[in-house]
Amino acid sequence: MMKTPKNLKLLGVIAILGASLAVSGFVIQDAIAASGANKTAYYTGDTQEIFEDDGYVSLAITTLKTAKPTDVLILYNEECSLYTEIQLKSKKAQNGQDGVEVDTARAAQMIQLYVDDYAYGPPITMCDRTFGIQSNILNQIQELCVSVDNLNTIGEQELLECDESFLRLWIDTKSAHGWNWVVVNLGQDPDFSLGQMHTIEVKGLYIDEDDTANDVDTEAVVVGQRSLIVIKTHLDVAAENLEE
């Protein structure tokens, strides 16, 4: 069962994609310019596959020591590869059917931030794609084939064999995405003793929604190069603005 934060206070999340808050830009620049003791980082180029049955899987983890309540800026970036496949098959026309077939497939990856093993904030969508198709062409082709076959039947010998028609489509993409979290007063919670090491971890979850009858069980999200940077900083002014 997923744990929930206790007295940790989440002020907001800032997407790297799109327009960033102006105040966060100054905070990042000032924090990076600080001494090395005020930040920690994790990086790997190893690929990580996440299957639907895996649940949340660790993608990046690092630790940071605090001597007093501290604000931290958490930056996470990754490469994300998704594969989706859809397929339509023709069916013999039956009374009352319009011959329209629909198939959709959705593949998505969510990430969840954990601070000292507590889920922090809501899950974030890193990559998400729904691929769909709707058609009545296959059934029409099948019906034409059957009609021609019936006309060309001599005795019990069929001159035309009507194989089942199908249409198979797939998409395989890779892209890079990132997300930032702002955590204030890390170490203030009485459950955490001052001066201890805090664990910052990002976990990923794969979601597979496929209507295709012969769904491929091996489908997964493949996470490539990724980095996690945690920076100590002071966010008094930014925190006040976010609370409003």
C-alpha positions in Angstrom: 0.0 0.0 0.0 1.4 3.4 -1.0 2.5 5.6 1.9 1.3 9.2 2.1 3.3 12.2 3.3 2.9 13.2 6.9 3.9 16.8 7.8 6.0 17.2 4.6 4.6 20.2 2.8 4.3 20.1 -1.0 4.1 23.6 -2.4 3.9 22.7 -6.1 5.4 21.0 -9.1 7.0 22.8 -12.0 7.1 21.2 -15.5 10.4 21.4 -17.4 8.4 21.1 -20.6 6.7 24.3 -21.6 7.0 27.7 -19.9 8.7 27.6 -16.5 8.0 29.9 -13.6 10.3 32.9 -13.7 11.2 32.6 -10.0 12.2 29.0 -10.4 14.7 30.0 -13.1 16.5 32.3 -10.7 16.4 29.7 -7.9 18.0 27.0 -10.2 20.8 29.4 -11.3 21.6 30.4 -7.7 21.4 26.9 -6.4 23.7 25.4 -9.0 26.3 28.2 -8.3 26.3 27.1 -4.6 29.0 24.8 -3.1 29.0 21.1 -4.0 27.9 20.1 -0.5 24.5 21.7 -1.2 23.5 19.3 -4.0 23.6 15.6 -5.0 23.0 13.9 -8.2 22.3 10.5 -9.8 22.8 9.5 -13.4 22.7 6.3 -15.4 22.7 5.3 -19.1 21.4 1.8 -18.4 18.0 1.0 -19.9 15.2 0.0 -17.6 12.2 -1.9 -18.9 8.9 -1.6 -16.9 6.1 -4.1 -17.6 2.5 -3.6 -16.6 2.6 -6.2 -13.8 5.8 -4.8 -12.3 4.0 -1.9 -10.5 6.3 1.0 -9.5 9.9 0.4 -10.3 12.9 2.4 -9.0 14.4 4.6 -11.8 16.7 7.0 -9.8 17.7 7.3 -6.2 20.1 9.5 -4.2 20.6 10.8 -0.7 21.0 14.2 0.9 22.1 15.1 4.5 20.4 18.0 6.3 21.5 19.6 9.5 18.4 21.8 9.8 15.1 22.1 7.9 16.0 22.7 4.3 14.3 23.6 1.1 15.2 21.4 -1.8 14.7 21.6 -5.6 14.4 18.2 -7.3 15.1 17.9 -11.0 14.4 14.6 -12.9 15.0 13.9 -16.6 14.7 10.7 -18.7 14.4 9.2 -22.1 11.1 7.3 -22.6 10.4 4.8 -25.4 6.8 3.5 -26.1 5.5 0.9 -28.5 1.8 0.6 -29.4 0.1 -1.7 -31.9 -3.4 -2.0 -33.2 -5.0 -4.5 -35.6 -8.3 -4.9 -37.4 -9.6 -8.1 -38.9 -12.5 -8.5 -41.3 -15.6 -10.5 -40.2 -18.4 -12.1 -42.1 -21.2 -9.7 -42.5 -24.2 -10.5 -40.3 -27.7 -9.0 -40.1 -27.8 -6.0 -37.9 -24.1 -5.2 -38.0 -22.8 -2.1 -39.7 -19.4 -3.6 -40.4 -17.5 -0.9 -38.6 -14.5 -2.0 -36.5 -12.6 0.0 -33.9 -9.4 -0.8 -32.1 -7.4 1.4 -29.7 -4.2 1.0 -27.7 -2.8 3.2 -25.0 0.7 3.1 -23.5 1.8 5.4 -20.8 4.4 5.9 -18.1 3.8 7.6 -14.7 6.4 8.6 -12.2 6.1 9.1 -8.5 8.5 11.0 -6.2 9.3 9.4 -2.8 11.0 11.3 0.0 12.2 9.0 2.8 10.0 6.2 1.4 6.9 8.4 1.5 5.0 9.1 -1.7 5.3 12.9 -2.3 2.7 14.7 -4.4 0.6 13.1 -7.1 1.9 10.8 -9.9 3.2 12.6 -12.9 2.6 11.6 -16.5 6.0 11.4 -18.3 4.8 10.0 -21.6 1.4 8.9 -22.8 0.0 7.9 -26.2 -3.3 6.6 -27.4 -3.4 5.1 -30.9 -6.8 4.3 -32.5 -8.3 3.3 -35.8 -11.9 2.9 -37.0 -12.8 1.4 -40.4 -15.5 -0.4 -42.4 -13.2 -1.0 -45.4 -12.1 -4.5 -44.4 -15.6 -5.9 -44.1 -16.6 -4.3 -47.4 -13.6 -6.0 -49.1 -14.5 -9.3 -47.5 -18.1 -9.0 -48.6 -17.0 -8.2 -52.2 -14.7 -11.2 -52.2 -17.5 -13.5 -51.0 -19.9 -12.2 -53.6 -17.4 -12.7 -56.4 -16.6 -16.1 -55.0 -20.3 -17.1 -55.1 -20.6 -16.0 -58.7 -17.6 -18.0 -59.8 -18.4 -21.2 -58.1 -18.7 -24.1 -60.5 -20.4 -27.1 -58.9 -18.6 -27.6 -55.6 -15.3 -26.1 -56.8 -14.5 -22.6 -55.6 -12.4 -20.6 -58.0 -11.6 -17.8 -55.6 -10.4 -18.2 -52.0 -11.3 -15.3 -49.7 -8.7 -15.0 -47.0 -9.5 -12.9 -44.0 -8.5 -9.2 -44.5 -6.6 -7.4 -41.8 -4.9 -4.1 -41.2 -2.0 -3.9 -38.6 -0.4 -0.6 -37.5 2.2 0.2 -34.9 4.1 3.2 -33.5 7.5 3.1 -31.8 8.8 6.4 -30.4 11.5 7.7 -28.1 11.5 11.2 -26.5 13.1 13.0 -23.5 11.0 14.5 -20.7 11.6 16.1 -17.4 9.8 17.3 -14.2 10.8 19.4 -11.2 9.5 19.2 -7.6 9.8 21.8 -4.9 10.0 20.5 -1.3 10.2 23.0 1.6 11.5 22.4 5.2 12.9 18.9 4.5 13.8 17.6 8.0 11.2 19.6 9.8 8.9 16.7 10.4 9.5 15.4 14.0 9.6 11.8 12.6 12.9 12.7 10.9 15.8 13.4 13.2 18.0 16.4 12.1 21.3 15.5 10.6 20.1 12.3 9.1 20.4 11.3 5.5 17.3 11.7 3.4 16.5 9.4 0.5 15.1 11.0 -2.7 13.8 8.4 -5.2 11.8 8.5 -8.4 9.8 5.4 -9.4 8.1 4.6 -12.7 4.9 2.7 -13.6 3.8 1.4 -17.0 0.2 1.5 -18.1 -1.0 -0.7 -21.0 -4.5 -0.4 -22.3 -5.0 -2.5 -25.5 -8.2 -3.6 -27.1 -6.5 -6.0 -29.5 -7.6 -9.5 -28.9 -4.1 -10.9 -29.3 -2.4 -8.4 -27.0 1.3 -8.7 -26.7 2.2 -9.5 -23.1 5.8 -8.4 -23.6 4.9 -4.7 -24.2 6.7 -2.3 -21.9 8.0 1.2 -21.5 11.8 1.4 -21.9 13.4 4.2 -19.9 16.9 5.1 -21.2 19.4 7.7 -19.9 18.1 9.5 -16.9 19.3 11.9 -14.2 18.2 13.0 -10.8 19.6 16.2 -9.2 18.7 17.4 -5.7 19.7 21.0 -4.7 19.5 22.6 -1.3 18.3 26.2 -1.5 16.2 28.8 0.2 12.7 29.3 -1.2 11.1 31.7 1.3 9.8 34.2 -1.3 8.8 31.5 -3.8 7.1 29.5 -1.1 5.0 32.5 -0.1 3.9 33.0 -3.7 3.0 29.4 -4.2 0.9 29.3 -1.1 -1.2 32.1 -2.4 
